[in-house]
Amino acid sequence: MHDPLPMVDLPEYSTRLYERLTEGTIVPPAAVSIGAWTPAPGDCHANVSTWCKNIAEYKAVRGWLYFDLANAMPFVLFNAHSVVRDPSGKLWDITPSQASQPYPFIPAEESEEEYAHLVESGVVRIRHSK
């Protein structure tokens, strides 16, 4: 069976993310819509782009969700994710989630273009050995 989101190993990059765990925050969910449009589950990058294109005072924040896997594995995961920043600076997760719990979000340090290049090249799940 083909994994649609393969794990990649980028040791230097994942080490930098792992060292920034203290920057991770739980981003609260927000139910939003624009007319008949509502964010689609599992499509966070497009959801955030659509929202920010239409609601100019919001800004896209690209980054990574951190999954510890409760020590069940000898590694942790970082999943590419996008959220929005409102005019007051607060982060909101506008993408509906079926997750059993919220996971910390670590903002990317790259520019929008650099982050997009990573994700478009298939870097959406990064494994980091503990």
N, CA, C and O atoms as a GROMACS GRO file, in nm:
protein
  520
    1MET      N    1   0.084  -0.118   0.000
    1MET     CA    2   0.000   0.000   0.000
    1MET      C    3   0.088   0.124   0.000
    1MET      O    4   0.186   0.130   0.074
    2HIS      N    5   0.055   0.222  -0.082
    2HIS     CA    6   0.132   0.345  -0.095
    2HIS      C    7   0.088   0.445   0.012
    2HIS      O    8  -0.031   0.474   0.025
    3ASP      N    9   0.183   0.497   0.086
    3ASP     CA   10   0.155   0.598   0.188
    3ASP      C   11   0.147   0.734   0.119
    3ASP      O   12   0.246   0.779   0.062
    4PRO      N   13   0.030   0.801   0.122
    4PRO     CA   14   0.018   0.930   0.055
    4PRO      C   15   0.102   1.039   0.120
    4PRO      O   16   0.131   1.141   0.057
    5LEU      N   17   0.142   1.020   0.244
    5LEU     CA   18   0.225   1.117   0.315
    5LEU      C   19   0.349   1.046   0.369
    5LEU      O   20   0.357   1.019   0.489
    6PRO      N   21   0.445   1.016   0.283
    6PRO     CA   22   0.563   0.943   0.331
    6PRO      C   23   0.644   1.026   0.430
    6PRO      O   24   0.648   1.149   0.422
    7MET      N   25   0.708   0.956   0.523
    7MET     CA   26   0.797   1.023   0.616
    7MET      C   27   0.931   1.044   0.548
    7MET      O   28   0.980   0.957   0.477
    8VAL      N   29   0.989   1.160   0.570
    8VAL     CA   30   1.122   1.187   0.516
    8VAL      C   31   1.216   1.212   0.633
    8VAL      O   32   1.175   1.253   0.742
    9ASP      N   33   1.342   1.188   0.608
    9ASP     CA   34   1.445   1.214   0.707
    9ASP      C   35   1.528   1.334   0.660
    9ASP      O   36   1.595   1.327   0.557
   10LEU      N   37   1.522   1.439   0.735
   10LEU     CA   38   1.605   1.559   0.712
   10LEU      C   39   1.669   1.591   0.847
   10LEU      O   40   1.623   1.680   0.918
   11PRO      N   41   1.775   1.518   0.884
   11PRO     CA   42   1.830   1.529   1.020
   11PRO      C   43   1.862   1.670   1.067
   11PRO      O   44   1.829   1.706   1.180
   12GLU      N   45   1.925   1.750   0.983
   12GLU     CA   46   1.960   1.886   1.027
   12GLU      C   47   1.835   1.969   1.049
   12GLU      O   48   1.824   2.040   1.149
   13TYR      N   49   1.742   1.961   0.956
   13TYR     CA   50   1.618   2.038   0.966
   13TYR      C   51   1.535   1.992   1.086
   13TYR      O   52   1.487   2.074   1.164
   14SER      N   53   1.519   1.860   1.100
   14SER     CA   54   1.436   1.809   1.211
   14SER      C   55   1.500   1.839   1.346
   14SER      O   56   1.429   1.859   1.445
   15THR      N   57   1.633   1.841   1.352
   15THR     CA   58   1.700   1.875   1.477
   15THR      C   59   1.670   2.020   1.515
   15THR      O   60   1.646   2.050   1.632
   16ARG      N   61   1.672   2.109   1.415
   16ARG     CA   62   1.638   2.250   1.444
   16ARG      C   63   1.494   2.261   1.494
   16ARG      O   64   1.467   2.335   1.588
   17LEU      N   65   1.401   2.188   1.431
   17LEU     CA   66   1.262   2.190   1.478
   17LEU      C   67   1.253   2.136   1.620
   17LEU      O   68   1.186   2.194   1.705
   18TYR      N   69   1.319   2.025   1.645
   18TYR     CA   70   1.315   1.961   1.777
   18TYR      C   71   1.369   2.056   1.884
   18TYR      O   72   1.317   2.060   1.995
   19GLU      N   73   1.472   2.130   1.851
   19GLU     CA   74   1.530   2.226   1.946
   19GLU      C   75   1.437   2.344   1.972
   19GLU      O   76   1.458   2.418   2.068
   20ARG      N   77   1.335   2.362   1.887
   20ARG     CA   78   1.241   2.474   1.902
   20ARG      C   79   1.107   2.430   1.962
   20ARG      O   80   1.009   2.504   1.955
   21LEU      N   81   1.102   2.311   2.022
   21LEU     CA   82   0.976   2.261   2.077
   21LEU      C   83   0.912   2.358   2.176
   21LEU      O   84   0.790   2.365   2.184
   22THR      N   85   0.993   2.431   2.250
   22THR     CA   86   0.936   2.524   2.348
   22THR      C   87   0.858   2.637   2.280
   22THR      O   88   0.778   2.704   2.344
   23GLU      N   89   0.880   2.657   2.150
   23GLU     CA   90   0.804   2.758   2.076
   23GLU      C   91   0.668   2.706   2.031
   23GLU      O   92   0.584   2.783   1.985
   24GLY      N   93   0.646   2.576   2.046
   24GLY     CA   94   0.520   2.516   2.003
   24GLY      C   95   0.405   2.559   2.090
   24GLY      O   96   0.418   2.568   2.212
   25THR      N   97   0.291   2.586   2.027
   25THR     CA   98   0.171   2.624   2.099
   25THR      C   99   0.052   2.547   2.043
   25THR      O  100   0.051   2.507   1.926
   26ILE      N  101  -0.046   2.526   2.127
   26ILE     CA  102  -0.172   2.468   2.081
   26ILE      C  103  -0.252   2.582   2.019
   26ILE      O  104  -0.283   2.681   2.085
   27VAL      N  105  -0.284   2.567   1.892
   27VAL     CA  106  -0.359   2.671   1.820
   27VAL      C  107  -0.507   2.633   1.826
   27VAL      O  108  -0.546   2.526   1.778
   28PRO      N  109  -0.590   2.721   1.883
   28PRO     CA  110  -0.732   2.686   1.895
   28PRO      C  111  -0.801   2.681   1.758
   28PRO      O  112  -0.763   2.753   1.665
   29PRO      N  113  -0.903   2.595   1.748
   29PRO     CA  114  -0.976   2.587   1.622
   29PRO      C  115  -1.070   2.706   1.605
   29PRO      O  116  -1.113   2.768   1.702
   30ALA      N  117  -1.100   2.737   1.480
   30ALA     CA  118  -1.196   2.842   1.449
   30ALA      C  119  -1.281   2.795   1.331
   30ALA      O  120  -1.228   2.756   1.227
   31ALA      N  121  -1.412   2.798   1.349
   31ALA     CA  122  -1.503   2.763   1.240
   31ALA      C  123  -1.527   2.890   1.158
   31ALA      O  124  -1.581   2.988   1.208
   32VAL      N  125  -1.486   2.887   1.031
   32VAL     CA  126  -1.498   3.004   0.946
   32VAL      C  127  -1.565   2.966   0.814
   32VAL      O  128  -1.573   2.848   0.778
   33SER      N  129  -1.612   3.068   0.743
   33SER     CA  130  -1.666   3.048   0.609
   33SER      C  131  -1.660   3.180   0.535
   33SER      O  132  -1.655   3.288   0.595
   34ILE      N  133  -1.662   3.169   0.403
   34ILE     CA  134  -1.672   3.286   0.316
   34ILE      C  135  -1.784   3.252   0.218
   34ILE      O  136  -1.764   3.176   0.123
   35GLY      N  137  -1.902   3.308   0.242
   35GLY     CA  138  -2.017   3.270   0.160
   35GLY      C  139  -2.042   3.121   0.176
   35GLY      O  140  -2.059   3.073   0.288
   36ALA      N  141  -2.046   3.048   0.065
   36ALA     CA  142  -2.070   2.903   0.069
   36ALA      C  143  -1.942   2.823   0.094
   36ALA      O  144  -1.949   2.703   0.121
   37TRP      N  145  -1.826   2.887   0.087
   37TRP     CA  146  -1.700   2.816   0.105
   37TRP      C  147  -1.672   2.794   0.253
   37TRP      O  148  -1.689   2.884   0.336
   38THR      N  149  -1.630   2.672   0.286
   38THR     CA  150  -1.580   2.640   0.419
   38THR      C  151  -1.450   2.562   0.402
   38THR      O  152  -1.434   2.492   0.302
   39PRO      N  153  -1.359   2.572   0.496
   39PRO     CA  154  -1.233   2.499   0.486
   39PRO      C  155  -1.256   2.347   0.480
   39PRO      O  156  -1.343   2.293   0.547
   40ALA      N  157  -1.175   2.281   0.398
   40ALA     CA  158  -1.185   2.136   0.381
   40ALA      C  159  -1.090   2.065   0.476
   40ALA      O  160  -0.976   2.108   0.493
   41PRO      N  161  -1.135   1.957   0.540
   41PRO     CA  162  -1.044   1.879   0.624
   41PRO      C  163  -0.925   1.830   0.541
   41PRO      O  164  -0.941   1.792   0.425
   42GLY      N  165  -0.807   1.831   0.602
   42GLY     CA  166  -0.688   1.779   0.536
   42GLY      C  167  -0.630   1.867   0.428
   42GLY      O  168  -0.541   1.823   0.355
   43ASP      N  169  -0.677   1.990   0.415
   43ASP     CA  170  -0.628   2.080   0.309
   43ASP      C  171  -0.588   2.215   0.368
   43ASP      O  172  -0.626   2.320   0.317
   44CYS      N  173  -0.512   2.210   0.477
   44CYS     CA  174  -0.481   2.331   0.554
   44CYS      C  175  -0.412   2.440   0.474
   44CYS      O  176  -0.444   2.558   0.489
   45HIS      N  177  -0.318   2.402   0.387
   45HIS     CA  178  -0.243   2.505   0.314
   45HIS      C  179  -0.335   2.583   0.221
   45HIS      O  180  -0.331   2.706   0.217
   46ALA      N  181  -0.418   2.512   0.146
   46ALA     CA  182  -0.513   2.579   0.056
   46ALA      C  183  -0.619   2.655   0.134
   46ALA      O  184  -0.657   2.765   0.095
   47ASN      N  185  -0.666   2.598   0.245
   47ASN     CA  186  -0.765   2.668   0.328
   47ASN      C  187  -0.711   2.803   0.374
   47ASN      O  188  -0.779   2.905   0.361
   48VAL      N  189  -0.591   2.802   0.427
   48VAL     CA  190  -0.531   2.925   0.479
   48VAL      C  191  -0.506   3.025   0.366
   48VAL      O  192  -0.531   3.145   0.382
   49SER      N  193  -0.458   2.977   0.252
   49SER     CA  194  -0.436   3.067   0.138
   49SER      C  195  -0.566   3.131   0.093
   49SER      O  196  -0.570   3.251   0.067
   50THR      N  197  -0.673   3.051   0.084
   50THR     CA  198  -0.804   3.105   0.042
   50THR      C  199  -0.853   3.208   0.142
   50THR      O  200  -0.898   3.315   0.103
   51TRP      N  201  -0.845   3.175   0.270
   51TRP     CA  202  -0.893   3.267   0.374
   51TRP      C  203  -0.816   3.399   0.368
   51TRP      O  204  -0.876   3.507   0.369
   52CYS      N  205  -0.685   3.392   0.363
   52CYS     CA  206  -0.603   3.514   0.366
   52CYS      C  207  -0.616   3.596   0.237
   52CYS      O  208  -0.604   3.718   0.240
   53LYS      N  209  -0.641   3.530   0.127
   53LYS     CA  210  -0.662   3.602   0.000
   53LYS      C  211  -0.792   3.684   0.007
   53LYS      O  212  -0.801   3.792  -0.051
   54ASN      N  213  -0.892   3.631   0.077
   54ASN     CA  214  -1.023   3.696   0.084
   54ASN      C  215  -1.040   3.785   0.207
   54ASN      O  216  -1.121   3.878   0.204
   55ILE      N  217  -0.969   3.758   0.312
   55ILE     CA  218  -0.979   3.837   0.435
   55ILE      C  219  -0.839   3.894   0.462
   55ILE      O  220  -0.759   3.836   0.536
   56ALA      N  221  -0.812   4.007   0.400
   56ALA     CA  222  -0.675   4.060   0.390
   56ALA      C  223  -0.609   4.091   0.524
   56ALA      O  224  -0.486   4.092   0.533
   57GLU      N  225  -0.687   4.115   0.629
   57GLU     CA  226  -0.623   4.148   0.758
   57GLU      C  227  -0.567   4.025   0.828
   57GLU      O  228  -0.499   4.038   0.931
   58TYR      N  229  -0.594   3.906   0.776
   58TYR     CA  230  -0.536   3.783   0.830
   58TYR      C  231  -0.411   3.746   0.752
   58TYR      O  232  -0.402   3.773   0.632
   59LYS      N  233  -0.317   3.686   0.820
   59LYS     CA  234  -0.190   3.644   0.758
   59LYS      C  235  -0.172   3.494   0.772
   59LYS      O  236  -0.207   3.435   0.875
   60ALA      N  237  -0.118   3.432   0.669
   60ALA     CA  238  -0.087   3.289   0.673
   60ALA      C  239   0.036   3.266   0.760
   60ALA      O  240   0.133   3.341   0.754
   61VAL      N  241   0.031   3.162   0.840
   61VAL     CA  242   0.146   3.120   0.919
   61VAL      C  243   0.168   2.972   0.887
   61VAL      O  244   0.085   2.886   0.918
   62ARG      N  245   0.280   2.945   0.824
   62ARG     CA  246   0.315   2.808   0.786
   62ARG      C  247   0.404   2.749   0.895
   62ARG      O  248   0.478   2.820   0.963
   63GLY      N  249   0.396   2.618   0.909
   63GLY     CA  250   0.480   2.557   1.012
   63GLY      C  251   0.459   2.407   1.021
   63GLY      O  252   0.432   2.340   0.922
   64TRP      N  253   0.471   2.357   1.145
   64TRP     CA  254   0.476   2.213   1.168
   64TRP      C  255   0.400   2.175   1.294
   64TRP      O  256   0.416   2.239   1.398
   65LEU      N  257   0.318   2.072   1.284
   65LEU     CA  258   0.258   2.012   1.402
   65LEU      C  259   0.355   1.908   1.456
   65LEU      O  260   0.418   1.836   1.380
   66TYR      N  261   0.366   1.902   1.588
   66TYR     CA  262   0.459   1.810   1.653
   66TYR      C  263   0.381   1.694   1.715
   66TYR      O  264   0.291   1.714   1.796
   67PHE      N  265   0.418   1.572   1.674
   67PHE     CA  266   0.356   1.450   1.725
   67PHE      C  267   0.462   1.368   1.799
   67PHE      O  268   0.561   1.326   1.739
   68ASP      N  269   0.441   1.346   1.929
   68ASP     CA  270   0.536   1.271   2.010
   68ASP      C  271   0.511   1.121   2.002
   68ASP      O  272   0.604   1.043   2.024
   69LEU      N  273   0.388   1.078   1.972
   69LEU     CA  274   0.350   0.937   1.962
   69LEU      C  275   0.366   0.864   2.095
   69LEU      O  276   0.378   0.741   2.098
   70ALA      N  277   0.366   0.937   2.204
   70ALA     CA  278   0.367   0.883   2.340
   70ALA      C  279   0.473   0.776   2.361
   70ALA      O  280   0.449   0.674   2.425
   71ASN      N  281   0.589   0.800   2.308
   71ASN     CA  282   0.702   0.707   2.321
   71ASN      C  283   0.675   0.569   2.260
   71ASN      O  284   0.747   0.474   2.290
   72ALA      N  285   0.574   0.557   2.177
   72ALA     CA  286   0.545   0.429   2.111
   72ALA      C  287   0.645   0.400   1.999
   72ALA      O  288   0.660   0.285   1.957
   73MET      N  289   0.712   0.503   1.952
   73MET     CA  290   0.810   0.489   1.844
   73MET      C  291   0.941   0.553   1.887
   73MET      O  292   0.942   0.639   1.975
   74PRO      N  293   1.052   0.513   1.826
   74PRO     CA  294   1.181   0.573   1.861
   74PRO      C  295   1.204   0.708   1.790
   74PRO      O  296   1.316   0.757   1.782
   75PHE      N  297   1.096   0.766   1.740
   75PHE     CA  298   1.107   0.893   1.670
   75PHE      C  299   0.982   0.977   1.697
   75PHE      O  300   0.881   0.926   1.746
   76VAL      N  301   0.991   1.105   1.665
   76VAL     CA  302   0.876   1.195   1.669
   76VAL      C  303   0.850   1.238   1.524
   76VAL      O  304   0.934   1.219   1.436
   77LEU      N  305   0.733   1.297   1.502
   77LEU     CA  306   0.698   1.344   1.368
   77LEU      C  307   0.667   1.492   1.370
   77LEU      O  308   0.615   1.546   1.467
   78PHE      N  309   0.700   1.556   1.260
   78PHE     CA  310   0.661   1.693   1.234
   78PHE      C  311   0.580   1.691   1.104
   78PHE      O  312   0.631   1.650   1.000
   79ASN      N  313   0.454   1.734   1.111
   79ASN     CA  314   0.368   1.739   0.993
   79ASN      C  315   0.351   1.883   0.948
   79ASN      O  316   0.322   1.971   1.030
   80ALA      N  317   0.368   1.908   0.819
   80ALA     CA  318   0.348   2.041   0.764
   80ALA      C  319   0.204   2.084   0.793
   80ALA      O  320   0.110   2.006   0.778
   81HIS      N  321   0.188   2.210   0.834
   81HIS     CA  322   0.053   2.260   0.868
   81HIS      C  323   0.052   2.411   0.851
   81HIS      O  324   0.155   2.478   0.863
   82SER      N  325  -0.066   2.464   0.823
   82SER     CA  326  -0.083   2.609   0.810
   82SER      C  327  -0.199   2.655   0.898
   82SER      O  328  -0.301   2.588   0.909
   83VAL      N  329  -0.181   2.772   0.960
   83VAL     CA  330  -0.284   2.836   1.041
   83VAL      C  331  -0.287   2.983   1.001
   83VAL      O  332  -0.210   3.027   0.916
   84VAL      N  333  -0.378   3.060   1.062
   84VAL     CA  334  -0.386   3.203   1.032
   84VAL      C  335  -0.359   3.286   1.157
   84VAL      O  336  -0.383   3.242   1.270
   85ARG      N  337  -0.307   3.408   1.134
   85ARG     CA  338  -0.286   3.505   1.243
   85ARG      C  339  -0.387   3.617   1.222
   85ARG      O  340  -0.392   3.678   1.115
   86ASP      N  341  -0.468   3.644   1.326
   86ASP     CA  342  -0.568   3.750   1.314
   86ASP      C  343  -0.504   3.887   1.336
   86ASP      O  344  -0.386   3.895   1.372
   87PRO      N  345  -0.579   3.995   1.316
   87PRO     CA  346  -0.520   4.129   1.329
   87PRO      C  347  -0.461   4.159   1.467
   87PRO      O  348  -0.373   4.245   1.479
   88SER      N  349  -0.508   4.088   1.572
   88SER     CA  350  -0.453   4.112   1.706
   88SER      C  351  -0.329   4.028   1.733
   88SER      O  352  -0.265   4.042   1.838
   89GLY      N  353  -0.292   3.940   1.636
   89GLY     CA  354  -0.173   3.857   1.653
   89GLY      C  355  -0.202   3.715   1.700
   89GLY      O  356  -0.110   3.634   1.712
   90LYS      N  357  -0.328   3.683   1.728
   90LYS     CA  358  -0.365   3.550   1.777
   90LYS      C  359  -0.370   3.450   1.660
   90LYS      O  360  -0.418   3.483   1.552
   91LEU      N  361  -0.321   3.328   1.685
   91LEU     CA  362  -0.325   3.222   1.585
   91LEU      C  363  -0.455   3.144   1.597
   91LEU      O  364  -0.507   3.122   1.706
   92TRP      N  365  -0.508   3.102   1.480
   92TRP     CA  366  -0.629   3.020   1.472
   92TRP      C  367  -0.608   2.910   1.371
   92TRP      O  368  -0.546   2.931   1.266
   93ASP      N  369  -0.658   2.792   1.402
   93ASP     CA  370  -0.654   2.680   1.309
   93ASP      C  371  -0.791   2.669   1.243
   93ASP      O  372  -0.887   2.627   1.307
   94ILE      N  373  -0.799   2.708   1.116
   94ILE     CA  374  -0.929   2.710   1.047
   94ILE      C  375  -0.961   2.579   0.976
   94ILE      O  376  -1.069   2.565   0.919
   95THR      N  377  -0.870   2.484   0.978
   95THR     CA  378  -0.892   2.356   0.910
   95THR      C  379  -0.958   2.256   1.004
   95THR      O  380  -0.903   2.225   1.110
   96PRO      N  381  -1.075   2.205   0.967
   96PRO     CA  382  -1.141   2.105   1.052
   96PRO      C  383  -1.050   1.984   1.074
   96PRO      O  384  -0.980   1.940   0.982
   97SER      N  385  -1.052   1.932   1.196
   97SER     CA  386  -0.963   1.821   1.231
   97SER      C  387  -1.041   1.707   1.294
   97SER      O  388  -1.138   1.728   1.367
   98GLN      N  389  -0.997   1.586   1.265
   98GLN     CA  390  -1.052   1.466   1.329
   98GLN      C  391  -0.954   1.412   1.434
   98GLN      O  392  -0.972   1.302   1.485
   99ALA      N  393  -0.850   1.489   1.466
   99ALA     CA  394  -0.748   1.444   1.560
   99ALA      C  395  -0.809   1.417   1.697
   99ALA      O  396  -0.904   1.484   1.738
  100SER      N  397  -0.753   1.320   1.766
  100SER     CA  398  -0.803   1.282   1.898
  100SER      C  399  -0.767   1.384   2.006
  100SER      O  400  -0.824   1.385   2.114
  101GLN      N  401  -0.670   1.470   1.974
  101GLN     CA  402  -0.627   1.574   2.068
  101GLN      C  403  -0.556   1.683   1.989
  101GLN      O  404  -0.516   1.659   1.875
  102PRO      N  405  -0.541   1.802   2.047
  102PRO     CA  406  -0.464   1.906   1.978
  102PRO      C  407  -0.314   1.879   1.990
  102PRO      O  408  -0.269   1.820   2.088
  103TYR      N  409  -0.239   1.921   1.890
  103TYR     CA  410  -0.094   1.903   1.889
  103TYR      C  411  -0.026   2.038   1.875
  103TYR      O  412  -0.079   2.128   1.810
  104PRO      N  413   0.092   2.054   1.936
  104PRO     CA  414   0.163   2.182   1.929
  104PRO      C  415   0.202   2.217   1.785
  104PRO      O  416   0.240   2.132   1.705
  105PHE      N  417   0.192   2.346   1.756
  105PHE     CA  418   0.227   2.402   1.626
  105PHE      C  419   0.352   2.487   1.643
  105PHE      O  420   0.359   2.573   1.731
  106ILE      N  421   0.452   2.462   1.557
  106ILE     CA  422   0.577   2.538   1.559
  106ILE      C  423   0.585   2.616   1.427
  106ILE      O  424   0.593   2.554   1.321
  107PRO      N  425   0.584   2.749   1.432
  107PRO     CA  426   0.593   2.826   1.307
  107PRO      C  427   0.724   2.798   1.233
  107PRO      O  428   0.829   2.779   1.294
  108ALA      N  429   0.714   2.795   1.102
  108ALA     CA  430   0.832   2.777   1.018
  108ALA      C  431   0.917   2.903   1.023
  108ALA      O  432   0.866   3.013   1.039
  109GLU      N  433   1.047   2.884   1.008
  109GLU     CA  434   1.138   2.999   1.003
  109GLU      C  435   1.161   3.045   0.860
  109GLU      O  436   1.211   3.155   0.837
  110GLU      N  437   1.124   2.960   0.763
  110GLU     CA  438   1.146   2.993   0.623
  110GLU      C  439   1.047   3.099   0.574
  110GLU      O  440   0.945   3.125   0.638
  111SER      N  441   1.080   3.157   0.461
  111SER     CA  442   0.986   3.248   0.395
  111SER      C  443   0.871   3.165   0.338
  111SER      O  444   0.880   3.042   0.331
  112GLU      N  445   0.766   3.231   0.300
  112GLU     CA  446   0.651   3.164   0.237
  112GLU      C  447   0.697   3.082   0.117
  112GLU      O  448   0.654   2.969   0.098
  113GLU      N  449   0.785   3.140   0.036
  113GLU     CA  450   0.833   3.072  -0.085
  113GLU      C  451   0.918   2.950  -0.052
  113GLU      O  452   0.903   2.845  -0.114
  114GLU      N  453   1.006   2.963   0.046
  114GLU     CA  454   1.091   2.850   0.086
  114GLU      C  455   1.008   2.736   0.145
  114GLU      O  456   1.033   2.619   0.116
  115TYR      N  457   0.910   2.772   0.227
  115TYR     CA  458   0.824   2.671   0.287
  115TYR      C  459   0.742   2.601   0.179
  115TYR      O  460   0.730   2.479   0.179
  116ALA      N  461   0.686   2.679   0.087
  116ALA     CA  462   0.607   2.620  -0.023
  116ALA      C  463   0.692   2.524  -0.105
  116ALA      O  464   0.645   2.418  -0.146
  117HIS      N  465   0.817   2.560  -0.128
  117HIS     CA  466   0.906   2.473  -0.205
  117HIS      C  467   0.927   2.340  -0.131
  117HIS      O  468   0.924   2.234  -0.193
  118LEU      N  469   0.948   2.345   0.000
  118LEU     CA  470   0.963   2.222   0.080
  118LEU      C  471   0.841   2.132   0.064
  118LEU      O  472   0.854   2.014   0.031
  119VAL      N  473   0.723   2.189   0.088
  119VAL     CA  474   0.599   2.111   0.085
  119VAL      C  475   0.571   2.058  -0.056
  119VAL      O  476   0.533   1.942  -0.073
  120GLU      N  477   0.590   2.143  -0.156
  120GLU     CA  478   0.565   2.100  -0.294
  120GLU      C  479   0.663   1.992  -0.340
  120GLU      O  480   0.633   1.915  -0.431
  121SER      N  481   0.780   1.986  -0.276
  121SER     CA  482   0.877   1.882  -0.312
  121SER      C  483   0.851   1.752  -0.234
  121SER      O  484   0.928   1.657  -0.246
  122GLY      N  485   0.743   1.750  -0.154
  122GLY     CA  486   0.707   1.627  -0.084
  122GLY      C  487   0.745   1.622   0.062
  122GLY      O  488   0.724   1.519   0.126
  123VAL      N  489   0.800   1.729   0.115
  123VAL     CA  490   0.837   1.730   0.256
  123VAL      C  491   0.715   1.775   0.337
  123VAL      O  492   0.696   1.894   0.363
  124VAL      N  493   0.632   1.677   0.376
  124VAL     CA  494   0.513   1.708   0.454
  124VAL      C  495   0.511   1.635   0.588
  124VAL      O  496   0.440   1.676   0.679
  125ARG      N  497   0.588   1.528   0.600
  125ARG     CA  498   0.603   1.456   0.727
  125ARG      C  499   0.749   1.426   0.748
  125ARG      O  500   0.810   1.352   0.672
  126ILE      N  501   0.805   1.486   0.853
  126ILE     CA  502   0.947   1.468   0.882
  126ILE      C  503   0.962   1.384   1.008
  126ILE      O  504   0.902   1.413   1.112
  127ARG      N  505   1.042   1.280   0.997
  127ARG     CA  506   1.072   1.194   1.112
  127ARG      C  507   1.198   1.246   1.179
  127ARG      O  508   1.295   1.284   1.112
  128HIS      N  509   1.198   1.248   1.313
  128HIS     CA  510   1.317   1.287   1.388
  128HIS      C  511   1.344   1.183   1.494
  128HIS      O  512   1.259   1.159   1.581
  129SER      N  513   1.461   1.121   1.490
  129SER     CA  514   1.497   1.020   1.589
  129SER      C  515   1.522   1.086   1.722
  129SER      O  516   1.585   1.191   1.730
  130LYS      N  517   1.470   1.023   1.827
  130LYS     CA  518   1.489   1.078   1.963
  130LYS      C  519   1.629   1.053   2.012
  130LYS      O  520   1.663   1.092   2.124
   0.00000   0.00000   0.00000
